[in-house]
Amino acid sequence: MNAETAQEEKKETPNEEVKENKPEETKADGDVNAQSEPNDKIAKQGTAAVNNLRVLENIEVKLTVEVGNTEIKIKDLLRLNEGSVVELERLAGEPLDILANGTKIAKGEVVMVGEKFGIRFTEVADPEELIENL
């Protein structure tokens, strides 16, 4: 290689000085030299979140449908027998509460699925609200 060829190659390939003289990136709050998070790091975080959810997928929770509730005295509870009726604090036709491990997650209505009862979800709680209530 002669001197002219070496100089031509330097012109064609970017050198370190050019890379260092790039304009500095700034955050919205005005911090100089703060670089935005690389896409691969964001992708890794997303993958980690998906893997965390996959771990939780196999955990069993108890799903309960609450028709209604009421408070009664123990003496009245002891008097209950076959044919007794207890009035609940929910109106007829009002959506039922659906609970997962005792936490209200939705409202729904009773449906028949063949010979069995089922529940149709009519309103689902916002996941962010559920987390705030924990």
C-alpha positions, 0 to 999 in steps of 0.5 A: 500500500502506498501513501495515497491509497492509505489516505483514500481509505481514511477518507472513506471510513469514518474515524473516531474523531468524527464519532466523538463530535456528534451532537449531544443528546438531551433529555426532555428535562434538559440534562446534557449527555443523557442518552436514550435507552437502547432498543435492545434493553427495552426489548429485554425488559419486555421479554423479562416481563412476559417471562414473569407473567408466564411463571404466574400463569400456572398459579391457581386462584379460587374464583367465587361468584357472590350473589349477595350478603347480609349480616345476621345475629348468631341467634338468628343463624342458629334458628335457620333450617330447611326452607328458611329464607335470608334476605340479601343486600342485593337487588334482583337482576343486579350484576353479581360480584366475581372474586379471585382469592377474595378480591373483586375483579369483575361483575357478571350474570348467571347463565346456563351452560348445558346442565351447569351454571356459568357466569358471563362477565359484564364488567371487568375491573381495571388491572391498574386499580386492582394493583393499587388496592393491594 
